[in-house]
Amino acid sequence: MKKTILLLNLFFLHFAVAAPGIIEKGQSSKENEVLDFKSIKKIIKNDQLESIVNNKINQNKKNTNRKKSADINRFNIPDERKIWTFLSELWLVKNAQLLKWDFQKPDFALAQSFRAFLEQRGHFEYKFKILVVNTPNVTHFALPSNRGELIFILSLPFIRTLDLSKLEISLLLYEDFQRNELEYFKKNVKTLPFAKMLGTNFYKKKKLETAILKKILTKYDQIIYDEGFDFKQQFAVTTRVDSLLKSDLRLWNTYFQLVKKIADLVKSNLLYSKYNKIYPSPELQLGWLTPKSKKI
């Protein structure tokens, strides 16, 4: 405001110098041409006022563009690398009552144990969460997550019924870890509209197509509660873990005994009768793991 007043004062000061008398009505047009705008511009330039004004205008443009850009960016949809942790955590919140993860439980130090296990296998780069749930309906799962992150579900009734040691729990999670590395969960839930949506911006639409995301969360339900993984996927995971543990016979044998425990449980306990649908099947896994006798 002060700069505007100063410009006006300069304008009228120059007018007074150039035309000290008041122009009367009836004077010729040539007499009215005493106002020299070029000289006013020169004065403004000499006082560096023009550059100040231009800088202010440019700064205002930058601020306007920055605000517009920030507003547009609010409508960005995360890409493949950043969407999965959000979706999995959203699914966990929506299924809190069924999973019963919000309950008082002691610190089992499972995270420390599993971290040590992973680091012994050469995996140092992962951040992970182990969510212990108080239900037998979901036994164990690795949910899809962003690169470098892991989210595990682990059933307290399941591990207590089997009386699993920390090493056995780590091996169970390690199997889920390898399944996650193969991205079977992601492949099973993805849809073409979802893939096309990733990494886009809906600023012009002003409305997110939530139906696409709801369908993905519905697929989460189907995989975790009913469908699980197919035989081909389970075979790939089992043989992968088998080959990775073969160098340490103690670990390999512990894993084999773990699978055997689970196979016995699902045959004898109706609470876990659906386990074979989710992970088909412990009995088959034992066959895949058992060393084949060589023909003579």
C-alpha positions in Angstrom: 0.0 0.0 0.0 2.9 2.4 0.9 4.6 1.7 -2.4 1.3 2.5 -4.3 1.0 5.8 -2.5 4.7 6.6 -3.2 4.1 5.9 -7.0 1.1 8.2 -7.0 3.1 11.0 -5.2 5.9 10.7 -7.8 3.3 10.9 -10.6 1.7 14.1 -9.2 5.1 15.6 -8.3 6.3 15.2 -11.9 2.9 16.6 -13.1 3.4 19.7 -10.9 6.9 20.3 -12.2 6.0 19.8 -15.8 2.8 21.8 -15.6 2.9 24.2 -12.7 -0.3 25.9 -13.7 -3.7 24.4 -13.8 -4.8 23.7 -17.4 -7.8 25.8 -18.1 -10.7 24.9 -20.2 -10.3 26.0 -23.7 -6.5 25.5 -23.9 -5.2 23.8 -27.0 -4.5 20.0 -27.2 -0.8 20.7 -27.6 -0.8 22.5 -24.3 -2.4 19.4 -22.7 0.5 17.2 -23.9 2.9 18.5 -21.2 2.6 15.2 -19.2 5.7 13.0 -20.2 5.0 9.4 -19.2 8.4 8.3 -20.5 10.1 10.6 -17.9 7.9 9.2 -15.2 8.9 5.7 -16.2 12.5 6.7 -16.1 12.1 8.1 -12.6 10.5 4.9 -11.4 13.3 2.9 -13.0 16.0 5.1 -11.4 14.3 4.6 -7.9 14.2 0.7 -8.6 10.5 0.8 -7.9 9.7 -1.0 -11.2 11.8 -4.0 -10.3 10.2 -4.1 -6.8 6.7 -4.1 -8.3 7.7 -6.8 -10.9 9.3 -9.0 -8.2 6.1 -8.7 -6.2 3.9 -9.6 -9.2 6.2 -12.6 -9.9 6.1 -13.7 -6.3 2.3 -13.6 -6.2 2.2 -15.7 -9.4 4.6 -18.3 -7.9 2.5 -18.4 -4.7 -0.7 -18.8 -6.7 0.8 -21.6 -8.8 2.2 -23.3 -5.7 -1.2 -23.3 -4.0 -2.8 -24.6 -7.2 -0.2 -27.4 -7.5 -0.7 -28.4 -3.9 -4.4 -28.4 -4.4 -4.1 -30.7 -7.4 -1.7 -33.0 -5.6 -4.3 -33.6 -2.9 -6.1 -35.7 -5.5 -3.2 -37.9 -6.4 -3.8 -41.7 -6.0 -0.7 -43.6 -4.8 1.1 -45.8 -7.2 1.9 -49.5 -7.0 4.7 -48.9 -4.5 2.7 -46.9 -2.0 -0.9 -48.1 -2.1 -0.7 -51.6 -0.4 0.0 -50.7 3.2 -2.9 -48.2 3.2 -5.3 -50.8 1.8 -4.2 -53.5 4.3 -4.4 -51.2 7.3 -7.8 -50.0 6.1 -8.9 -53.6 5.8 -7.7 -54.3 9.4 -9.6 -51.4 10.8 -12.8 -52.5 9.0 -12.4 -56.1 10.3 -11.4 -55.2 13.8 -14.5 -56.9 15.4 -14.0 -60.1 13.4 -10.3 -60.3 14.0 -10.4 -59.2 17.7 -6.9 -57.6 17.5 -7.8 -54.9 20.1 -7.3 -56.9 23.3 -4.9 -57.0 26.3 -2.0 -59.4 25.7 1.4 -59.9 27.1 4.5 -58.9 25.1 5.6 -62.1 23.5 8.7 -60.5 22.0 7.8 -62.1 18.7 9.0 -59.1 16.7 12.5 -59.3 18.2 12.7 -63.0 17.6 11.5 -62.8 14.0 13.8 -59.8 13.3 16.8 -61.9 14.5 15.6 -64.8 12.3 15.3 -62.6 9.2 18.7 -61.0 9.8 20.3 -64.4 10.1 18.8 -65.2 6.6 20.3 -61.9 5.3 17.2 -59.7 5.3 18.1 -56.4 7.1 16.0 -53.9 5.1 12.4 -54.7 6.3 10.1 -52.8 8.7 7.3 -55.1 9.9 4.4 -55.4 12.3 3.0 -58.6 13.8 -0.7 -58.2 14.7 -1.7 -60.9 17.2 -5.4 -61.6 16.9 -7.7 -63.4 19.3 -9.6 -65.6 16.9 -9.1 -69.0 15.3 -10.8 -67.9 12.1 -7.6 -66.4 10.7 -4.5 -68.4 11.6 -1.6 -66.6 10.0 -1.2 -64.2 7.0 1.2 -61.7 5.4 -0.9 -58.9 4.1 0.2 -56.9 1.0 2.3 -54.0 1.9 4.6 -51.4 0.4 8.2 -52.2 -0.6 10.4 -52.8 2.5 7.4 -53.2 4.8 5.6 -56.3 6.2 2.3 -56.7 8.0 1.6 -60.1 9.6 -1.6 -61.5 11.2 -1.0 -64.2 13.8 -3.7 -66.1 15.7 -3.1 -66.4 19.4 -5.5 -69.4 19.8 -3.7 -71.1 16.8 -0.2 -70.8 18.2 -1.4 -71.8 21.7 -3.2 -74.8 20.5 -0.1 -76.0 18.6 2.1 -74.9 21.5 4.6 -73.3 19.1 8.0 -72.1 20.2 9.4 -68.7 19.1 11.5 -70.5 16.5 8.4 -72.3 15.1 6.5 -69.1 15.0 9.4 -67.4 13.1 9.4 -70.3 10.6 5.6 -69.9 10.1 6.0 -66.2 9.5 9.0 -66.9 7.2 6.7 -69.1 5.0 4.3 -66.1 4.9 7.2 -63.8 4.2 8.2 -65.9 1.1 4.6 -66.0 -0.1 4.6 -62.2 0.2 7.9 -62.0 -1.8 6.2 -63.9 -4.6 3.3 -61.4 -4.5 0.6 -64.0 -4.7 -1.8 -62.0 -2.5 -1.4 -58.9 -4.7 -1.9 -60.9 -7.9 -5.1 -62.5 -6.5 -6.7 -59.3 -5.5 -5.8 -57.0 -8.4 -8.3 -56.0 -11.0 -7.8 -54.2 -14.3 -9.7 -51.0 -13.2 -7.6 -50.9 -10.0 -4.3 -51.2 -12.0 -5.4 -48.4 -14.3 -6.3 -46.2 -11.3 -3.0 -46.4 -9.6 -0.7 -43.4 -9.9 -3.4 -41.2 -11.5 -5.0 -37.9 -10.4 -8.8 -37.3 -10.0 -8.6 -33.4 -9.6 -10.8 -32.8 -12.6 -13.3 -35.4 -11.6 -13.3 -34.2 -7.9 -14.6 -37.6 -7.0 -12.7 -40.8 -6.2 -14.1 -44.0 -7.7 -14.5 -45.7 -4.3 -16.3 -48.7 -5.8 -13.0 -49.9 -7.3 -11.3 -49.8 -3.9 -14.3 -51.5 -2.2 -14.0 -54.4 -4.7 -10.3 -54.8 -3.7 -11.2 -54.9 0.0 -13.9 -57.5 -0.8 -11.3 -59.6 -2.5 -9.2 -59.3 0.7 -12.2 -60.9 2.6 -12.5 -63.7 0.0 -8.8 -64.6 0.2 -8.4 -64.4 3.9 -11.6 -65.9 5.1 -12.6 -68.3 2.2 -10.4 -68.9 -0.8 -6.7 -68.5 0.2 -4.1 -69.7 -2.3 -4.2 -72.4 -5.0 -2.1 -75.6 -5.1 0.4 -74.2 -7.6 1.1 -71.2 -5.4 1.4 -73.3 -2.3 3.7 -75.7 -4.0 6.0 -72.8 -5.1 6.1 -71.4 -1.5 6.8 -74.8 0.1 9.6 -75.8 -2.3 11.1 -72.3 -2.0 11.2 -72.5 1.8 12.5 -76.0 1.5 15.5 -75.0 -0.6 16.3 -72.0 1.5 16.4 -74.0 4.7 18.2 -77.1 3.3 21.6 -75.6 4.3 20.6 -75.7 8.0 19.2 -79.2 8.8 18.1 -78.1 12.3 15.9 -75.4 10.9 14.7 -77.6 8.0 13.7 -80.3 10.5 11.9 -77.8 12.7 10.0 -76.5 9.7 9.1 -80.1 8.7 7.8 -80.9 12.2 5.8 -77.6 12.2 4.0 -78.6 9.0 3.3 -82.0 10.5 1.9 -80.4 13.7 -0.5 -78.3 11.5 -1.5 -81.3 9.4 -2.4 -83.2 12.6 -4.3 -80.2 14.0 -6.5 -79.6 10.9 -7.5 -83.3 10.9 -8.4 -83.4 14.5 -9.8 -79.9 15.4 -12.9 -78.6 13.7 -12.0 -75.0 14.5 -9.3 -75.3 11.9 -11.1 -77.4 9.2 -11.0 -74.5 6.8 -7.2 -74.3 6.9 -6.9 -76.7 4.0 -8.9 -74.2 1.8 -6.6 -71.3 2.7 -3.3 -73.2 2.5 -3.7 -76.4 0.5 -2.6 -78.5 2.2 -0.3 -79.5 5.1 -0.6 -83.1 4.1 0.5 -82.3 0.6 3.3 -80.1 2.0 4.7 -83.1 3.9 4.8 -85.0 0.6 6.6 -82.1 -1.2 9.1 -81.8 1.7 9.8 -85.5 2.2 13.1 -86.4 0.4 12.4 -88.7 -2.6 14.1 -92.1 -2.4 16.4 -92.8 -5.3 15.5 -95.8 -7.5 18.2 -98.5 -7.7 
